[in-house]
């Protein structure tokens, strides 16, 4: 339901200053005397007759000022109105002439003949426009963030936050129906490293000591399960001091949930229902349940990533057997070094122009650059055309017709198809091939743009190898339950251990992560051992959780949905900054309010801090 629709009308719009909201005026109000308030969206002067598009949160209505129905004082004011002036209008709702009806507006059948107009506040000259002409490009994001109050007035931005509200409310309703309790957890806590840097808050009352702002409510929600709360959720603010990208902010929001006495299926069922409700009420789409499940290793094999875009019709295949031994040294060398030749067959549907004709040499060069940007040495291609093969390995196929036959027999390559190939170790070929699948499908119009493809990725590794140190680090976090009850196996073969961790992927983007938690003390100690934590260090970092576990802990698990990222996907925004009211820049600055800002010497002294000369790091 859109705001301002007939079903949405109620007395909520009526206040001491207005009878209803601008976007609520309808044909059923014709003949009614109304008082409206709002911002001047646009003003048009037709020589003695003025039209004002009056805007508030509910929408826009046309107000007309004419000498036959408007007071002389109001007409004079109408000539002086500025964009974004706040005004109050009293007048009669009338039908528009048939040739002036605007079918694109819910209020498009009517207008208000203003009898009196009062300017409640005057707007200065605008640094950015709110009423943007459709053909005009938006100002730079930096300028929009500097003047965020004006940027948020744009109807497009307001719609983003309507969707955010509907999706969040839908999640709350779904969890409430499952008998969850909404519980708030602390923002001032102790350091419990979760992978990123913590924001530290100095304590005035306890000099030399610091609070940490939580990266997530992870430990508190587990403690609530130990406390017997059974089912908890929270729309939680989380904070991480990390480098930013389009989908990262130093503070972000997640829908956080935990359940006791559950297994994976129980948690996934609740989460799937909640996400389906969010899509239904936020985007008007009801996803099909249950979501398919794909094992982590299978996802890497078929798609090159654990966040596969299932809208792309092609999957990765192993071409090593078909394309080695034909004299093409790049392929032979990669396989000899322990790697593989992997790729996919890009084809188009019946009645469409063949992929081989649509992908030009410049397209292939750009795909090659994309592959290199994702870590490959390059992409090799083959086109199956009417007069034979083309591409770097083509002449080797001519000398080895059995290889060409294998491409058709084992990989389904037909005339008009393009084969895109990357050679090397799986870790090096997976990310570029994943990116190539998506981009090639986009260029060939093979991506199901309007589809909504969800999947659970399950059976994650318990640990993964740190690319810098080579040491095992948690794939999710150190409180995930292994898929073994043998602590020795976890310690001896940490990178081989699987876990009860799971993610939800939507159209190639991870939006939810969770796991069944480790409630077995021996397995938990084994995980700490792999991470190099002694008993003393584990006690120092996580002692309050471990102590609680000694008093009876139920099997439990949960999930967290990134709300900002999810809403950005629902509205089709390129950046989560477009769905956060007052976001930070990629340099972690709030341009509108000027955060962060210096602190004067007296405040630092009160906190027992001083700044190092030539640096910004505090010391106690």
C-alpha positions, 0 to 999 in steps of 0.5 A: 500500500502506498502512502496517500492511497484511498485505503491509507486515509485516516484522521492521522493527517489532521492536526491543529494546522491542517485537515489532511495531508497533501497526498491524501486529497482525492476526487471524493473530496471535491467541494470540500473546504480544506486546509493543507500545509507543506513545502513549495515543490514547484511554482508556475506563473501563467500571467496572473494565475499561479500553480503551486505543487504543494508537497508533504510526506504523503505526496503532492497536490496542485494548488491554484491561485487565481483572482476569481477565488484567491484573496488579493493578499494571497495572490501577492504572496503567491508571486513571491513564493520560493522553492521549499517555502513552508506554507499553509493553504485554505481553499476548496477541492475542485476537479481539474479540467479533463485535459489537465488530469495527471494520471501519474499522480494519486491526486491528479484528478483534483486541485485546490483553489486556494482562498488564503495562503500563509507562509509559515517559514521562508526558504533561502536559495537552495544549494541543491534542488529538491524538485529535480527535472527528470533529465537532470543529473543528481548533484555529487554525492558529497554535495548531497550528503553535505545538504542531507536535509534537502536531499532527503526531501526528494520523493525518491529518497522518501520512498526508500525510507517508506520501503525501509519502514515497511520491511522492518515492520514486516520483520518485526511482525514475522518474528512476533508471530513466532513468539520472539521477545524484542530485547535491547542489548548494551552499546557500551560493552567490553572488547570482544574482537569479532574480526574488525576494529572496535570503536573505543569510548574512554571512561571518565569515571574509570580513567585509563579504561575504555568501553567498546561499541559492539560490532554485533550483539553476538555474545549478549544474544547467546547470554539471553539464551542461557538466561532462558529467554528462548527466542530473542530479536533486536533491530540492532545498531552495530559499529565497526572501525573498518575501511568503507565501500558502497555497502559498508558503514562504520555504523549499520543496522541488522535484524538480529535473532537467536533461538534456543533448543533448535537445529539448522532447519528450525532457524532457517525456517524462521529466517526464510519466513521473515525474509519472505514477509519483508519482500512481500511487504517491502517490494510486493513480491512473495518469494517461493519457500523453502529457499534452495540449499547449496553446500559451500563447496558445491557453490564454489564449484558451480559458481566460483563464489559462496554468493552465487547469482542464480539469475544467471543461467550458466554454471562453471564447468571443468574444461581441463580434460577437454582442453589439455594435451592439445599444445596450448601451453597456458592450459597445460601449464596451469594443470601441471601446476595443480590448477584447472581450466574452468569456465562456462558456455555463454549462449542465448535463447532461441530467436535471439542473436547468437552470443558469438555475434553479440560479444564483440572484440571490445566486449571481450577485451573489457571482460578480460580487464574485469577478470584481471581486476578480480585476480586472474591473469586474463580470460581466454575465449572461444567462439563457435561460429559457422565457419569454425572456431575463433579465439586464442586457442582456436588453431589448436582445436583445428589440429585436434578435432577430438578436443572440439568434439569434446566441447560439444559432447561433454560441455554442450557447446553449439554453434553461436556459443562463446566459451569463457575460460580462466586457468589456474588454482581454484582460489584464483579462478573462482572470483573472476569467473563469478564476476564474468558470469554476471557481467556476460549475462548482463551484456547478453540480456541473459540475466533475469532482471526481475527475478528474485533468487534466494538460496541458503549456502550451508556447510561452511568451513569452520576456519579459513586461511588468513591470506596474510599469515596463513593461519586459521581464522574463523569463517564466521566467528569463534562460537560456531558449532563444528560438524564433529563432536571430536575436539582433537579433529578440530585441532589437528585438521582445522581447515578440513573442519566443517561447521553449522554456519549458513548464509542467505544469498539474494541475487548474488549478494549475501544478506544474512549470516548465522550459525548454530552456536558451540555449546560444548565446552570441549569443542569451544576450547579446541576452537580457542586452541586453533586460534592460538588462545590460551585458557587465560587469554580465552578467559580474559576475552570471553570470561563472562560468556564462558562462566555463564555456559558453566551454569547450563547452556541450551543448544542454540543458534541464530541469524543476522540480516543486514538491514541496510544492504537488504533495503538497498536491494529492495529499492534498487539503490547502488549504495546503502547510503541511499537508505540510511538517513544520515550516513558517513562518507567512504572516509567515515565523515558525517559531512552535514554535522561535521563528525568526527570533530576535535575535542578541546583540551579540557575535555581530554584532561577530564578523560585522562587523555592527551593527543600525541604530537603529530598524530591523532591516536589517544594515549592514557 
